[in-house]
Amino acid sequence: MAALPLANTEIVQFFRRWLETFAGYVREVDYASARPLFHPDVLAFGTHNDVIPGLDQWVTSQWNNVWPKTSDFRFVLEQTSILASPDGMMATVIAPWTSTGYHADGSAFPRPGRATMVFSREGDGWLCVHSHMSLNRGVPQASHANRPVKAW
């Protein structure tokens, strides 16, 4: 059996930067800056919905229910795996993440989870075409912060 198709160094570096960039937009609650990282017809899974068809619906039904209500979002880069197709046209990123959630009384709790994202090469760059982000087992799904949205 062949080994997993691990991404080469260039692709790994690209996606580590991508993860850092996206995580920064989550922390800033900046939907407008995050949108160009995703295909407009992205298919996503998340905590609040099953299959979410399209970026607009994902932003309103998932991002807007999570990003303003949490803080400190970061991917755990040292535990991230990046696979790439031999032809360099598709890639998959598997990454744990951390964040802070807030109980109704305002007290903070650790809010870790994991993500699987599938990317398609588009010209010289990559667009995320599928994302599945979910909380680890036992983590409260509700978080009650109320941070402002920087940009829609």
RODRENTI-896112 format. One line per field, with one value per residue: residue number from 1; residue in one letter; y, z, x of N, C-alpha, C in turn. Coordinates in pm, whole numbers. Each point is the difference from the previous one (the first is absolute). Layout:
# residues N
num = [NUM; ...] .
residu = [A; ...] .
n.y = [Y; ...] .
n.z = [Z; ...] .
n.x = [X; ...] .
ca.y = [Y; ...] .
ca.z = [Z; ...] .
ca.x = [X; ...] .
c.y = [Y; ...] .
c.z = [Z; ...] .
c.x = [X; ...] .
***
This chain:
# residues 152
num = [1; 2; 3; 4; 5; 6; 7; 8; 9; 10; 11; 12; 13; 14; 15; 16; 17; 18; 19; 20; 21; 22; 23; 24; 25; 26; 27; 28; 29; 30; 31; 32; 33; 34; 35; 36; 37; 38; 39; 40; 41; 42; 43; 44; 45; 46; 47; 48; 49; 50; 51; 52; 53; 54; 55; 56; 57; 58; 59; 60; 61; 62; 63; 64; 65; 66; 67; 68; 69; 70; 71; 72; 73; 74; 75; 76; 77; 78; 79; 80; 81; 82; 83; 84; 85; 86; 87; 88; 89; 90; 91; 92; 93; 94; 95; 96; 97; 98; 99; 100; 101; 102; 103; 104; 105; 106; 107; 108; 109; 110; 111; 112; 113; 114; 115; 116; 117; 118; 119; 120; 121; 122; 123; 124; 125; 126; 127; 128; 129; 130; 131; 132; 133; 134; 135; 136; 137; 138; 139; 140; 141; 142; 143; 144; 145; 146; 147; 148; 149; 150; 151; 152] .
residu = [M; A; A; L; P; L; A; N; T; E; I; V; Q; F; F; R; R; W; L; E; T; F; A; G; Y; V; R; E; V; D; Y; A; S; A; R; P; L; F; H; P; D; V; L; A; F; G; T; H; N; D; V; I; P; G; L; D; Q; W; V; T; S; Q; W; N; N; V; W; P; K; T; S; D; F; R; F; V; L; E; Q; T; S; I; L; A; S; P; D; G; M; M; A; T; V; I; A; P; W; T; S; T; G; Y; H; A; D; G; S; A; F; P; R; P; G; R; A; T; M; V; F; S; R; E; G; D; G; W; L; C; V; H; S; H; M; S; L; N; R; G; V; P; Q; A; S; H; A; N; R; P; V; K; A; W] .
n.y = [-117; 97; 81; 70; 71; 0; 119; 60; 39; 30; -110; -69; 71; -21; -125; -5; 72; -83; -102; 54; 20; -116; -57; 82; -35; -125; 18; 58; -113; -34; -7; 129; 5; -77; 68; 79; -53; 21; -113; 78; -117; 40; -126; 28; -52; 13; 66; 105; -64; -78; -26; 87; 26; 30; 87; 61; -118; -40; 116; 3; -127; 6; 69; 54; -130; 11; 63; 69; -128; -2; -43; 58; -2; -123; -26; -128; 85; -20; 1; 89; -68; -4; -39; -49; 18; -112; 36; 17; -64; -93; 54; -69; 81; -67; 78; -27; 51; 120; 24; 114; -74; 44; -35; -22; -44; -23; -108; -8; -71; -101; 35; -119; -16; -44; 7; -26; 43; 5; 4; 89; -38; 130; -21; 110; -6; 0; -66; 27; -128; -44; 24; -72; 89; -68; 14; -8; -129; 26; 70; 93; -22; 41; 117; 83; 6; 128; -51; 121; -1; -27; -103; 29] .
n.z = [0; -78; 29; 102; -83; 77; 38; -107; 23; -127; -22; 78; -48; -122; 33; 50; -105; -82; 77; 5; -131; -28; 84; -60; -114; 45; 47; -120; -18; -94; -20; -23; 88; 74; -52; -43; 121; -28; -60; -86; -59; 93; 29; 105; 104; 98; 112; -73; -96; -79; -119; -13; -93; -23; -40; -72; -26; -31; -58; -52; -39; -36; -89; -35; 10; -52; -107; 1; 15; -69; 48; -34; -111; 4; -112; 32; -48; 117; 7; -94; -76; -103; -72; -105; -99; -61; -56; 133; -31; 92; 111; 106; 85; 91; 76; 115; 77; 48; 98; 31; 78; 7; 127; 25; 105; -122; 75; -15; -113; 7; -126; 19; -119; -111; -101; -100; -82; -106; -73; -90; -84; 14; -120; 54; 35; 116; -22; 119; -33; 110; 102; 92; 75; 100; 104; 88; 26; 51; -107; 88; -65; 102; -57; 101; -59; -12; -75; -34; -105; -38; -82; -65] .
n.x = [85; -37; 98; -43; -75; 108; -39; 50; 124; -2; -68; 82; 100; -52; -32; 120; 43; -64; 37; 121; -9; -55; 85; 84; -58; 8; 123; 15; -67; 87; -130; 2; 97; -81; -100; 101; 9; -128; -29; -63; 23; 89; 30; -76; 63; -86; 23; -35; 63; -74; -51; 98; -93; 124; 90; -94; -52; 123; 23; -123; 9; 128; 69; -115; -17; 123; 46; -115; -29; 116; 116; 113; -71; 54; 64; 7; 88; 57; -133; 30; -83; 84; -103; 58; -86; 38; -115; -4; -113; 19; -47; 41; -60; 69; -78; 59; -93; 31; -81; -56; -78; -125; -8; -128; 69; 52; -4; 132; -2; 88; 20; 60; 56; -57; 84; -80; 95; -78; 111; -37; 96; 14; 48; 52; -128; -60; -114; -52; -23; 60; -81; 62; -59; 53; -77; 97; -5; -119; 35; -37; -113; -71; 21; 25; 117; 28; 96; 41; -78; 126; -27; -112] .
ca.y = [117; 125; 94; 114; 99; 119; 118; 41; 111; 123; -8; 6; 138; 78; -25; 52; 144; 10; -25; 117; 112; -24; 9; 143; 55; -48; 77; 138; -6; 71; -88; 52; -40; -146; -51; -38; -125; -110; -4; 50; -113; -91; -85; -3; -55; 74; -28; 44; -52; -116; 49; 141; 23; 135; 88; 95; -70; -41; 119; 40; -105; -60; 98; 103; -62; -48; 92; 108; -56; -68; 79; -68; -113; -31; -138; -59; -29; -114; -123; 6; -85; 55; -97; 60; -96; -3; 101; 132; 74; -9; -16; -15; 45; -56; 84; 35; 143; 39; 128; 21; 18; 74; -40; 110; 91; 69; -73; -60; -142; -42; -41; -60; -75; -49; 41; -60; 91; -46; 113; -20; 101; 97; 82; -7; -11; -108; 38; -106; -42; -72; 17; -62; 40; -45; 3; -129; -56; 51; 145; 65; 59; 140; 97; 118; 130; 83; 88; 62; -43; 105; 26; -104] .
ca.z = [0; -10; 113; -21; -90; 76; -81; 0; 89; -50; 28; 146; 42; -44; 83; 135; -8; -19; 130; 85; -54; 28; 145; 33; -38; 99; 124; -24; -46; -128; -104; -134; -36; -8; -114; -119; 21; -23; -123; 30; 14; 99; 75; 134; 115; 119; 124; -4; -117; -65; -121; -26; -140; -43; 95; 64; 103; 105; 79; 84; 90; 83; 46; 83; 125; 76; 12; 98; 130; 51; -20; 5; -93; -61; -39; 63; -120; 19; -8; -126; -112; -131; -109; -133; -110; -76; -107; 60; -25; 118; 126; 118; 122; 119; 102; 123; 31; 136; 14; 132; 3; 117; 60; 9; 107; -45; 31; -119; 0; -120; -106; -107; -104; -111; -132; -124; -110; -131; -85; -143; -55; -89; -53; 84; 140; 43; 66; 79; -60; 104; 135; 109; 129; 109; 135; 60; 82; 135; 6; -16; -133; 11; 55; 19; -19; -96; -60; -122; -131; -58; -138; -63] .
ca.x = [-85; 76; -8; -88; 62; 37; 30; 140; 32; -62; -144; -14; 21; -115; -117; 25; -30; -145; -63; 27; -78; -141; -21; 1; -130; -97; 22; -43; -140; 10; -55; 35; 136; 8; -77; 76; 73; -93; -78; -136; -92; 55; -91; 57; -69; 38; -72; -139; -71; 60; 66; -28; 39; 36; 69; -91; -77; 94; 31; -112; -50; 103; 99; -62; -43; 116; 113; -17; -33; 119; 122; 131; 5; 129; 28; 118; 78; 90; -78; -74; 44; -39; 11; -20; -7; 126; 1; 5; -123; -87; 70; -85; 65; -61; 62; -70; -1; -38; -67; -58; -144; -46; -127; -96; 43; 120; 123; 60; 34; 73; -93; 80; -70; 82; -48; 47; -30; 43; 33; 20; 91; -65; 110; 120; -37; -87; -125; -62; -126; -75; 51; -75; 58; -86; 55; 33; -107; -15; 16; -131; -20; -40; 92; -85; 63; -73; 101; -52; 49; 84; -43; -82] .
c.y = [124; 84; 109; 102; 131; 114; 32; 126; 129; 4; 7; 143; 89; -19; 39; 150; 22; -16; 119; 120; -16; 13; 146; 66; -45; 82; 144; 10; 80; -94; 44; -44; -151; -56; -42; -129; -122; 12; 50; -111; -104; -80; -18; -76; 84; -36; 29; -54; -127; 49; 143; 28; 148; 89; 95; -65; -43; 118; 32; -107; -56; 105; 100; -55; -41; 110; 111; -51; -71; 95; -93; -118; -14; -146; -46; -50; -122; -134; -9; -93; 59; -103; 72; -109; 4; 105; 143; 83; 0; -18; -11; 40; -55; 69; 12; 151; 21; 133; 10; 23; 68; -51; 124; 102; 76; -72; -77; -150; -33; -58; -58; -75; -45; 39; -90; 93; -56; 121; -43; 111; 84; 93; -20; -20; -119; 60; -120; -31; -81; 24; -72; 36; -43; 6; -141; -47; 63; 151; 64; 67; 148; 82; 136; 135; 79; 102; 59; -61; 117; 36; -120; -30] .
c.z = [0; 126; -32; -90; 73; -93; 6; 86; -43; 34; 150; 49; -40; 97; 145; 4; -15; 133; 94; -44; 35; 149; 46; -34; 97; 128; -14; -34; -130; -113; -139; -43; -16; -126; -120; 15; -39; -135; 33; 20; 99; 67; 138; 96; 119; 116; -14; -117; -49; -125; -27; -142; -28; 112; 72; 113; 115; 92; 95; 100; 94; 54; 96; 131; 88; 22; 103; 143; 66; -17; -7; -96; -62; -42; 71; -113; 16; -2; -130; -103; -129; -106; -132; -105; -78; -112; 54; -17; 119; 123; 112; 122; 118; 118; 126; 22; 145; -8; 144; -18; 130; 46; 9; 108; -36; 31; -125; 17; -127; -102; -117; -101; -107; -132; -107; -111; -129; -90; -144; -49; -101; -50; 84; 148; 26; 59; 78; -61; 97; 134; 96; 129; 109; 132; 43; 85; 139; 15; -16; -137; 8; 61; -7; -8; -101; -60; -130; -127; -60; -141; -52; -137] .
c.x = [90; -19; -101; 71; 30; 38; 149; 16; -68; -149; -25; 16; -118; -118; 21; -27; -151; -72; 19; -83; -148; -29; 1; -132; -110; 13; -50; -148; -12; -44; 45; 139; 13; -67; 86; 83; -82; -68; -141; -102; 50; -112; 62; -90; 43; -89; -149; -81; 68; 72; -45; 47; 29; 52; -95; -79; 91; 32; -115; -42; 105; 97; -63; -56; 117; 104; -22; -19; 118; 119; 121; 13; 138; 3; 126; 89; 90; -72; -81; 64; -52; 32; -22; -3; 131; 6; -1; -126; -97; 88; -103; 83; -80; 67; -86; 6; -40; -74; -51; -150; -39; -136; -90; 39; 128; 130; 46; 20; 78; -98; 80; -87; 97; -66; 60; -45; 58; 16; 18; 92; -77; 109; 125; -32; -90; -127; -51; -136; -87; 67; -93; 72; -97; 74; 40; -116; 1; 16; -138; -13; -33; 113; -69; 72; -83; 96; -55; 61; 77; -47; -77; 51] .
***
